[in-house]
Amino acid sequence: MLDRRTFLTVCSSFGLTTTLLPGVLWAMADEKGKVTRDMIDHAATIAGVPIADEYKDAMLDSLNGLPKDFETVYALHIPNGVAPALVFDPVPSGMKLAIERRPMKLSAAPNVTGAVPKNLEDVAFYSVRQLAELVRTRKVSSTALTEMYIARLKRYDPTLKFVITLTEERAKAKAQEADAEIAAGKYRGPLHGLPWGAKDLLAVKGYRTTWGAGGFEQQTIDEDATVVQRLDAAGAVLVAKLTLGALAQGDRWFGGMTRNPWNNKQGSSGSSAGSASATAAGCVAFAIGSETLGSIASPSTRCGTTGLRPTFGLVPRTGAMALSWSMDKLGPLCRAVEDCAIVLSAIYGPDGHDRSVQNAAFNWDANLDWRKLRVGYLKTDFEPQPPPQPESPKDAKELTPEEKKKRDDDSAQREAGRARAQYERNFTDAALTKLRGMGINLVPVEMPKYPWGAMRNILLAEAAAAFDDLTRSGKDKLLTQQSRNDWPNTFRTARFIPAVEYIQANRARTMAMDAMTKIFDQVDVIVAPSFATQLIITNLTGHPAIILPNGVRGDDAAKPQFANGELQPGGPGTTVSLTFLGQLYGEAKMLALAKAYQDATGFHLIHPKLEG
């Protein structure tokens, strides 16, 4: 059988490696690996690369006579957790990282001298900082808190579908251990005794790790992810493994769709679907999610949580499902900015396994003077965008009834889109006004202009490699979603991205990283709309982001539309968000400014009204 690696080597001898032709030709080979002259012609047409007849016989002799090198690599059955030998580093040349670790400086402890509520569920939406003080002063036991959150998880999961596995036995044992330690004066810190949830791409011994995907429902991994180990060490109590869209895409998993607590007819977005939904619903104190390209930002926006996507290489991913080794990040989803800082302080830093993690310090100081920070904002992204222009109209007399209806429908959709955009701008305009009212001089900045969409091929190629066996074995048919935009089709398509083009995209990425360095030489923090181009840019360059709730749409908001049988996002009573971007490993400054804005607005204190 013909092997693909040497096949590509032969193609390279004819100068074809920078084109799609090798991948196309390989895909056309028959099941015995035999390539014919006709196949070369068809592949050349698809790839747009002419091949002279005199080359074809030489190519056939080589291509159909090669040994099975590629199959020997397949035979290794490489686990998902094994990273490539190439390690992505977002740090530009000359940048020196702060490595001295200092104790956290938290905000003033909340006053808990009053009586504890008779109904413990009254504290379900408390922040980590508030819950920590209740547990530290023994006003509330970890056991009671854990039982309360587990009861809420059980009550609301049938509607919101955010739990894959309850870790009830483990949680009760850890909670009892926490209570005993605290009673003995062995307080570990602000996470001690607090119940939390893990996105189910984090391995936990003794429990299944499903990745949210059909075909993996009973998968177990005999280790605790580094993040799980570190939260155990901080005394936190894992109560549930929470949903994610299958293989970290969207909010659909093998058990259904995770729902938005603000409107349970909508999905929660994803892929950190359960982490956002459960946190927003007051069913955990905090959760851990992951982001490759929007998987913390999007569900945080939809569910109204405060989500932190740390700098690439700050939090080790050991024991977490790999999707893109050069883009995956783990981070907390919480109810407040300082909660994120507390959790990040517990989980960051090298672990001796994830080679991408830098020895950089994160020193949280709630009293950092944010007034001295240089703050930029993405001026163009905050401004109204010109509406899409319709095609040149035909004379009405020339239109068929079907064409007239389509014209009218398109016009109505454009008008509705303009109205929605104008409504949404009310929130971002108010945010800029508030920041200026806080005494912040907002400096306009622009993101660099690069082919960001083309660089997304980096993610696609790495994801296809991470799940190579799934595609080759045909088990991808077990995944719930099978549309043209879902992973099965994406993985197949990504196999046609030539290795040379993957490298070229990474070279463009290096240029983009240098351009972003110049921007952050001018400012410490950038304020941005959550779904501007910055989302793909900063995920490619590795910069951190904090996504905050920025208000709730009123009754005057346009009602959400149905598409493909599903209620789309938005509409009355749902949340909007604002994003703060930071310098590489500059989380402390970014979070200080975000906390000041959050304290000044109080949007994080608004909670969804749950049924049941």
N, C-alpha and C positions, 0 to 999 in steps of 0.2 A: 504493500500500500504506500502510496506517495505521502511524504511528510511535508508539512506546511513550511517549516523553517527553511529547509533546503530549497523548497520550491521558491520562496522569496529570494533566496540567495541567487538562484538562477535568474530570476527576474531582474535582480539588481545588475547582473552582468550585461543586461541589455539596456540599462539606464532607465528602468521602469519603476524604481522604488518610490519616487516622489508622486506617483499617480495612484488612482484607485484600482488600476488594472490588476495588480497581483491578488488583491482580495476578491475582486469580481471573478477572476479566472478560477481561483481556488474554489469559490462557492459553486461554480458551474461544473466542476469535475464530478465524474460519476462516483458511485459509492465505492468503487474499487480504487478511486484516486486517479483514474486514467483521463488524461487531457487529450483532446483532439484538435485538429486545425480549425474546425468550425467553432469550437469553444473559444479558441484564441481570437477568432474574428469577432464573435459576439461580445466577448469581454472587452476587446479593443474599442468596439462601438460604444458600449456603455461607459467606459472610462474616458473616452475621447482621446485615445492615444493610438495613432496609426502605427501598424507594424508591417514592415516590408515582408513579402513572401519568403525572401531568402533567409530570414531569421527563424521562420516557424519550424522548419525541420530540426534545426539545431536546438530550439527550445524544447521540442517534443522529446528528442533523444535524452536531453538532460532531465526534464521534468518527470518523465515516466520511468526513469531508471534510478531514482534516488532512494536511499535507505530510510528507515523509520525513526529519524531523530525526534520528530515532534511527538510521536506516540510514547517515547521513553519519558518525556516530560509529563504527559498525561498520566502515565503509570505511577507517578509519584503521589497522585491524589492530594495535591497541595491544599491544606485547610484554609478557610477564609481568613483566619487570623494571621497568616504568614504574609508579611509585607514585602514589597520589592526591595532590592538592594539599593535602589535610588531613593534618597530621603529628601523631601521638600523642606526647604528652609526659607521662611519669609523675611529673615533679617537681612537688610541691605549691607553691603560692604561698608565697614567703618563704624557701624552702630555698636555701641557698648551697652550691654544689658546690666541693669542693677541686679545684684545677686544677694545683697545683704537682707536677710529676713528679720523683720521686727514684729513685735506683738501687735495684734489688731487693736485699733482705737475705735471702740464702738460709740454710738450715740448714747446720751444719758439713758439710764435704765428706766423703763416705763414704771409708773406707780401701780403696784399691785397690792397695796395695803388694804383695800376694801375686800368685802366678802366675795368669795368665788361664786359665780352664778349657780343657782340651784340646777339649772339645766346646762350641763357642760357643753352642749352644742352651741351655746351662745358664744363660745370662744373659737368655733370652727374656722372662722375667717380671720382670726388674729394673725399678725405677722410672726415670723420666726423670732424676732426680737421680743415681742410680747409673750409668746408661748414659752420662750426660754426663761424668762423671768418668773413666770408662774411655776415652772418645773424646778428652777434653781432654789426658789424660796419655799418649795414644797407645799405651795398652795394647791397644786394639782400634781398627781402622780403620773409618771410615764405610762403606767399600766392603764389608768383611767383614760388618759388621752388617746392611747393606742386603741382601746376598746371602742371609744367614741368614733374615731375615724374609720375603723373597720366596719362599724355598724352603718356609717354613712356610705361607705363604698358599696356595701351590700344593698342599701336602700335605693341608691341612685344609679347603680350600674345597669339595671334592666332598661332604663330609659336612655342613659348617656353612653353606655357600652364602652367604658374606659378601662376595664380590668380584663387582663388575660388570665392571671393567676394571683390569688390572694396568698400571701406568705404568712398566714395567721399563726401557725405554730412557732415559726421562727420569731415573729414579731413579739408574741407574748413572752417568750423566753428572754429576748433582748430587753424588753420593757421592765421585767422583773429584775434583771441584772442592773439596769440603770437606776431603778429605785433603791436597790440595796447599796450601790456605790454612792449615790447622792446622800443617802441617810448616814453613810459612814464618812462623809466629808470629802469624798473623792470625785469632785465635780470636774468633768472633762472640758466643759466649755458650752457655748450657746446652742449647740446641736444635741447635747446630751439628753436623751430621752424623747426626742421629737420624731414622730412618725413621718416617713417619706415614701415616695413611690419611684420606681425605676422604669424607664422605657425598656420594653422587653427585647432590646438588643444587647443588654448588659447581662453577662453570665452570672448566675448565682447557684452555688452548689446545692444540690438536692431539689432543685426546681427546674422545670422546663424553660428553655430559652427559645421562643418560637420565631423571632424576627417578624411576627405578624403575618406570616406567609403560609399559604396552603402548601402542603408537602413537608412542612417543618413543625407541625403542630405538637409533636411529641419529642422534639429534639432536646437533649440535655447536654450540657457542657460542664465537665467536672472541675470547675474553678470558679472563684469569685473574681469578677472584674476588679481592676485596681481601684476604681472609684467606689465600688461597693466595700472593699476592704478599708478604704480610708474613712468612709462614713461610719462603718462599724467601729473603727478606732476612735472616732469623734463621739461615739455613744448614740448615734442616730439609730432609729428603729425602722427597718424596711417592712412595710405593711402590704405592698402589692407590686406586681410586675404589670406595667400599664401598656396600653395598646400603642401600636404604630402601624401606619399604612404598610402593606406588604413590602418587605425589603426596603423600608424607609422611603416610601412614596405615598403621599396623600394620607387620607384618614380612613380608607377602606382596608380592612384586614380580614382574616379568614372567618371571623365571627360576625361580621357586619360592618357598620359605619359608626365611628365614634362621633358623638353629637356635641354641639355647642350649648353650654348651659344657659346662655342668654336667649337662645331660640333653638329648642331641641328638634325642630324640623330641618335645621341646617347641620351640615357636617362641622366638625371642630377644626378642620384643616389639619395639615400634618407636615412632616410625618411624626412629630412629637405630639401625636393626637391625644393620647390618654394623659400624658404628663400635663398638658395645658388644661384639658377639660377637668380632670380630677382636682387640680390646684384651684382653678377658678370656681369650682363647685364646693370648695371647703371640705374636701374629702381626704386631703393630706396636708401636712404643714408646708411641704415643698416637694419638688420632683426633679429628676435629672432627665434631660432630653439630649438630642444631638442635632447638629446642623451640618449639612453639606452644601445645600443651596436653598436656604429659606425654611428649614424644618424646625427652627425655634422661632424665627421671626413671624412666620405665617400663622401658626396656631396661637401664639401669644397675642397677635393682633385680633384674631377671630374670637378668642375666649377671654380677652381682657386681663391676661397675666403679665407680669414683668419678667421678661426672658433675657438672659445673658448668654451671648455667644462669645466665648473668650477668644483671645488671639490663638491662631493655629500654633500648636506646639507648647501650650501652657498646661493643658490637662491631658494626662496619659489615657490612651484609648485601649490599653491592654484588656482583653476580655470583652471588648465590644465588637459587634458585627462591623466588618469593613465594607464600605461602599466605594469610597475614593480615598486612597491612602494620602493623597496630597491635599485633600479638602475637608475631611471629616473632623468635626470638633464636638466635644461633650460640654454641656453647660447646664446651669440650673434654671428652672422655671418656678417663680415664686410670686408672692403677693406684693413685695416691696423691694426697692433697690438694695437697701442694706441687707435684706435677706440673701440676695444674690451674692453680695460681698462676703457674707459669713460662710455660705456654702462653698464659694470659690476658694476661700482661705483653707478649707479642709481638704480639697480634692486636687489642688494643683501641684506641679513640680515633678521632676524626673522619678521614674520608678525602676530604672534599670532594664526595661523591656522595650518600651516605645521609644525608638531612636529619634523620633521627631521632636521630643520634648526638650525644651531649653532649660538651662539652670537660671531661670529668671525669677525675681522676687515679686510677689504681690503683697503690698503692705497697705491694708485698708486703714484709712484715717477718716472717720466721719466728720472730723472738724477741719479738714483741709479747706483752705480759703479758696473757694471756687471763683470768687470775684476777680482773682488774679489770673485766671485762665484765659488764653486766647481762643475765642470761639468763632468758628466759621459756620456758614449755612449754605446749603445748595440752592442758591438764589433761583436759578432757572427752573429747578424741579418744584419749587414752591409757587412759581408763577403759573397763571392759566396757560394751558397749551392750546394751540390753534386746533379747531375741530377738523376731523378728516373731511376732505372735500369729495363730494359725490362726483361720479363720472359726468361728462358733458351730457346734459339732458337731450333726449330726443324730443321732437315735437309731439305733443300729447296725442295728436291724431295718428302718429305712426306706431303707438304702443298697443300691444295686444292686451287683453284684460289681465293676463298673468303678469306681464311686464309692468303694468300700471300698479297692480297690487304689490309687487315686489318693490317698486319705487316708493310707494307710500309707506310700506313697512320699514324700509331702510331709512327713510326720512324720519319716521317716528322714533326709530331706535337711536339715530344720531341726536335727535332733540332730547330724548330721555337720558342719553349719555352725558350730554352737556349739562343738563339739570343736576344729575348726580354728581358730576365733577364740581360744579359750583357749590353744591351743598357740602361736599367733603372739604372744600377749600376753607369753609368757615372754621373748621377745627385747626387746620394748619396755620391759617392767618392769626387765629387767636393765640396759638402757641408762640409764634414769633413776637406778637405784641406782649405777651406775658414775660417772655425772656428779656425783652428790652426793658420792660417795666421793673425787672429785677436788677437793672443796672448793667446788663450785659451788652457789650458792643459787638453786634453780629457782623462779621466780616464775610462778604460774598466770596465763595470759592466755587470752582467748577471741577468736576471729575475729568480725568484725562480721557481723550478720545482714542479708543482702540477697538478692534473687532471683538468685543466681549462675547458676543454670541458664538463666534467661531471658536473661542477658547473653551467654551463649554464642552467641546469634544474631549478635553482632558478628563473631565468627570465621566463622560460616557464610555471612553475607552477603559478607564480604570474599573468602572462598575462592571463592564462586560468581562474583564479579566477576573474580578472578584467572584463572579458567578459563572465562570466559564463552563464548569462541569454541569451546571443546571441547564445551560443551553445545549451542550453537546449530547446530554443524556435524554433530552426531550421532556425532562421533569418540569420544565417551565410551564407546561400546560396545566399544572396543578395550581398555579397562582390564580387568585380570584379574578383579577382584572386582566383583560386580554385585548384592549383597544390598541390602536396604532401608537398612542402616547404612553402606554404602560411598559413596564420593564421587559416582559418577554420579547416584544417587538424591538424595543430600544437595544437590548443586548444583542439581538441578531444583527441589527443594522450597524451597531458599533464595531462589529468584526470587520467591516469594510473600511474602517479608518486606518490608513497605512501608518506604520511605525514612524516613518519620516515625518508625516504630518502631525502626529502626536508630539514629536520632539519640536517641530516648528512652533506649534501652539505654546509649548512651554518656553520657548525662546521669546516669543511675543509677551508671555507672562512676565518674564524677567524685566523686559523694557517697561511694562506697565507698573511693576513693583517699584522701579526706580522713579517713575513719574509720580506715584502716590507718595513716595518718600519726600519729594520736593513740596508737595501740598502740605504734608504734615510737619514740614520744617517751619511753616508759617502759622499753624494753629495747633492747639492741644486737643480740641474736640470739635466735631462737626455735627450740626443738627440737620436731620434729613427726613423726608417722607420715607415711610417704611418700605414702600414698594417702588422706589425710583431705581434707576440703573445701578445705584450704589450697592444694591443687594448682591448682584452677580459680581460686581467689581471687588467688593471687600471680602467676599468668600474666596475669590481667586487670589487676592493679595494677602489674605490671612489676618486682616485687621479686625479688632473686636467691635461688638455692637451691643447696646442695651435697648430693648424695645419696651416702651412704657404704654400703659393705657392712657389715652388722651381725650377721653370723653365718651359719652353714650349718645347715639343718634336719637333724636326726638320723634314725636308722633308725626312731625311734618316731613320726615325722611321718606323718600320714594320706597314703595314696597318692593321687596326683592322679587326677581323674576324666576320663573321655572325654566330650566333648560335640561334636556335629556331626562326629564322626569324628576329632577332634583331641584330643591329650593336653593337659589344662589345666595352668596353672602350679602350682608348689608341689611338695611331695612330698620324700621323703628325698634328701639330698645336693644340695639347691638352696639358693640364697642368699636372704637377706632384707636389708632396707635401713633406714636411718634418715636423716632429712632435717634439715638446719639451714637456717633462713631468715635473711636479712640485711636491714638497712636499704637503701633505695635507694642504689646506688653505695657500699654498705658491705661490699663483698666482702672487704677486708683483715681486718676483725674477724671476720667469719663464718668465713673460711677458717682463721684462727688457732685459733679454738675447735675447729673440725672436725678440724684436724691434731692438736691435743692429744688429742682423743678417739680418733682413729684410731691414734696412737702408743701410747695406753694399752691399746687392745684388740687391735690386730694382725690384725683380720679381713681386711684387704686383702692380707695375706701368704699367704693360703690360695688355692691355684690349682686349677682343674678338672683332672681326669685325662683326658687326651685319648686317643682311640683312633687308631692309625695312626702 
